[in-house]
Amino acid sequence: MSIESELRVRSGNSCELCAATENLSLWSVAPKSGEQAEEAAWLCTTCQTQLSTTTEAELDVQHWRCLNESMWSQIPAIQVLAWRMLTRLSTEAWAQNALDSLYLDEATLAWAQASSQPAEDALVHRDSNGAVLQAGDTVTLIKDLLVKGANFTAKRGTAVRNISLVADNAAQIEGRVNDQHIVILTQFVKRST
């Protein structure tokens, strides 16, 4: 069973944070790789966009009231996401109260406290629009690409799911197209939301 299938079953095919039922996809909970279902969450586009924001002004505080329910999940990845978002929203009284009542075991708390932001000297993979790419993301090709050595052309609009990042080159990602594992330049993809 694929990770996405496991997450669909685990979540009842709804967002594991806000319970939305549309536009769902895998979200790797950094700094874990998301290569196992325990390291990932099944989230809606709204939650993913909100989790990706870097400025507090962009956060929809009312949307995150859903954490009053989802923070009680038994799944560590969901607990980590809830703790991180409640920490970001801790100036709100309801969020601080929820954070005060949330208990995480030592390993889960260490995971939650681990920086989900890349270190300043770490490589940051960005798509053609400048959006940060993470392992496990789905990207779409923005132009036809001739795949050298495989004798086929990857067509524009092709979705590449569950990408991995090339550790020593911020301009390259890896993924499967036509059952072939290939390296793709980040300038030719856009992150799917």
C-alpha positions as CSV (number, residue, x, y, z in Angstrom):
1,M,0.0,0.0,0.0
2,S,1.4,3.4,-0.9
3,I,1.9,6.1,1.7
4,E,-0.9,8.2,0.2
5,S,-3.2,5.2,0.4
6,E,-2.3,4.6,4.0
7,L,-2.9,8.3,4.8
8,R,-6.3,8.3,3.0
9,V,-7.4,5.3,5.1
10,R,-5.9,6.7,8.4
11,S,-7.6,10.0,7.9
12,G,-10.9,8.8,6.5
13,N,-10.0,10.8,3.4
14,S,-10.3,14.1,5.3
15,C,-7.7,16.7,6.4
16,E,-6.1,15.5,9.6
17,L,-6.1,19.0,11.0
18,C,-9.3,20.8,9.9
19,A,-11.4,17.8,8.6
20,A,-11.9,19.3,5.1
21,T,-12.7,16.7,2.4
22,E,-11.4,18.4,-0.8
23,N,-8.0,19.2,-2.3
24,L,-6.1,16.8,0.0
25,S,-2.5,15.6,-0.4
26,L,0.5,14.4,1.5
27,W,2.5,16.8,3.7
28,S,5.9,15.7,5.1
29,V,6.4,16.8,8.7
30,A,9.9,18.3,8.7
31,P,12.6,17.6,9.5
32,K,11.5,14.0,8.9
33,S,11.6,12.8,5.3
34,G,7.9,11.8,5.0
35,E,8.9,8.5,3.5
36,Q,6.7,6.6,6.0
37,A,3.1,7.4,6.9
38,E,4.1,8.1,10.5
39,E,6.2,11.0,9.3
40,A,3.5,12.6,7.2
41,A,0.0,14.0,7.3
42,W,-3.0,14.1,4.9
43,L,-3.8,17.8,4.6
44,C,-6.0,20.1,2.6
45,T,-4.6,22.9,0.5
46,T,-5.7,25.6,3.0
47,C,-3.8,24.0,5.9
48,Q,-0.7,23.4,3.7
49,T,-0.7,27.0,2.6
50,Q,-1.1,28.3,6.1
51,L,1.7,26.0,7.4
52,S,4.0,27.4,4.7
53,T,3.4,31.0,5.5
54,T,6.4,32.8,7.0
55,T,4.6,35.9,8.3
56,E,2.1,35.9,11.1
57,A,-0.1,38.4,9.3
58,E,-0.9,35.8,6.7
59,L,-2.3,33.3,9.2
60,D,-6.1,32.8,9.3
61,V,-6.5,32.6,13.1
62,Q,-10.1,31.5,12.9
63,H,-9.2,28.6,10.6
64,W,-6.8,27.2,13.2
65,R,-9.5,26.9,15.9
66,C,-9.8,23.4,14.4
67,L,-6.7,22.5,16.5
68,N,-8.9,22.4,19.6
69,E,-10.0,19.0,18.2
70,S,-7.1,17.7,16.1
71,M,-4.5,18.3,18.8
72,W,-5.8,15.3,20.6
73,S,-4.9,13.0,17.7
74,Q,-2.9,9.9,18.7
75,I,-0.7,10.3,15.6
76,P,2.6,12.0,16.4
77,A,2.9,13.8,13.1
78,I,-0.5,15.5,13.7
79,Q,0.5,16.3,17.3
80,V,3.7,18.0,16.0
81,L,1.8,20.1,13.5
82,A,-0.7,21.1,16.1
83,W,2.0,22.1,18.6
84,R,3.9,24.1,16.0
85,M,0.8,26.0,14.9
86,L,-0.4,26.6,18.4
87,T,3.0,27.9,19.3
88,R,2.9,30.3,16.4
89,L,-0.6,31.5,17.5
90,S,0.3,31.6,21.2
91,T,-0.6,35.4,21.4
92,E,-4.2,34.3,21.0
93,A,-5.7,33.3,24.4
94,W,-7.5,30.2,23.1
95,A,-4.3,28.9,21.4
96,Q,-2.2,29.5,24.5
97,N,-4.9,27.6,26.6
98,A,-4.8,24.7,24.1
99,L,-1.0,24.7,24.1
100,D,-0.9,24.6,27.9
101,S,-3.2,21.5,27.9
102,L,-1.4,19.7,25.1
103,Y,0.9,16.9,26.3
104,L,3.6,15.4,24.0
105,D,6.0,12.6,24.9
106,E,9.7,13.4,24.9
107,A,10.4,12.2,21.3
108,T,7.4,13.9,19.8
109,L,8.2,17.2,21.6
110,A,11.8,17.0,20.3
111,W,10.4,16.5,16.8
112,A,8.0,19.4,17.2
113,Q,10.8,21.7,18.5
114,A,13.2,20.7,15.7
115,S,13.4,23.5,13.2
116,S,11.0,23.0,10.3
117,Q,12.7,26.0,8.6
118,P,15.9,25.3,6.7
119,A,19.1,26.4,8.3
120,E,20.6,29.5,6.7
121,D,23.4,27.6,5.1
122,A,21.2,24.6,4.0
123,L,20.2,24.2,0.4
124,V,16.6,25.4,-0.3
125,H,14.9,23.9,-3.4
126,R,12.5,26.3,-5.1
127,D,10.2,25.8,-8.0
128,S,9.9,28.1,-11.0
129,N,7.7,30.4,-9.0
130,G,10.0,30.6,-6.0
131,A,7.9,28.3,-3.8
132,V,9.9,26.2,-1.4
133,L,9.9,22.5,-2.3
134,Q,9.9,19.7,0.3
135,A,10.5,16.0,0.0
136,G,7.1,14.3,-0.7
137,D,5.7,17.3,-2.6
138,T,3.9,16.9,-5.9
139,V,5.1,19.1,-8.7
140,T,3.9,19.7,-12.3
141,L,6.2,20.0,-15.3
142,I,5.9,23.4,-16.9
143,K,7.4,22.4,-20.2
144,D,8.1,19.3,-22.3
145,L,11.4,17.7,-21.2
146,L,13.5,15.3,-23.3
147,V,14.6,12.6,-20.9
148,K,18.1,11.7,-21.9
149,G,18.9,8.0,-21.9
150,A,15.3,7.0,-21.6
151,N,14.0,7.8,-25.1
152,F,10.9,9.6,-24.2
153,T,9.6,13.2,-23.6
154,A,8.0,14.1,-20.3
155,K,5.1,16.2,-21.4
156,R,4.1,19.6,-19.9
157,G,1.5,19.2,-17.2
158,T,2.7,15.8,-16.0
159,A,2.4,15.5,-12.3
160,V,5.4,14.1,-10.5
161,R,4.4,12.8,-7.0
162,N,6.4,12.2,-3.9
163,I,9.5,14.0,-5.1
164,S,12.9,13.7,-3.3
165,L,15.4,16.5,-3.1
166,V,19.0,16.2,-4.4
167,A,20.9,16.9,-1.2
168,D,23.9,18.7,-2.8
169,N,22.2,20.6,-5.6
170,A,19.3,23.0,-4.9
171,A,18.5,23.1,-8.7
172,Q,17.6,19.4,-8.9
173,I,14.9,17.1,-7.6
174,E,14.2,13.5,-8.3
175,G,10.9,11.8,-9.2
176,R,9.2,9.1,-11.3
177,V,7.8,9.8,-14.8
178,N,6.6,7.0,-17.0
179,D,7.9,4.5,-14.4
180,Q,11.4,5.9,-14.8
181,H,13.3,7.5,-11.9
182,I,14.7,10.8,-13.3
183,V,16.4,14.0,-12.1
184,I,14.5,17.2,-12.9
185,L,15.7,20.8,-12.8
186,T,13.6,22.8,-10.4
187,Q,13.3,25.6,-13.0
188,F,11.0,23.4,-15.0
189,V,8.5,22.5,-12.3
190,K,5.8,24.2,-10.2
191,R,4.6,23.0,-6.8
192,S,1.1,21.6,-6.9
193,T,-1.3,22.8,-4.3
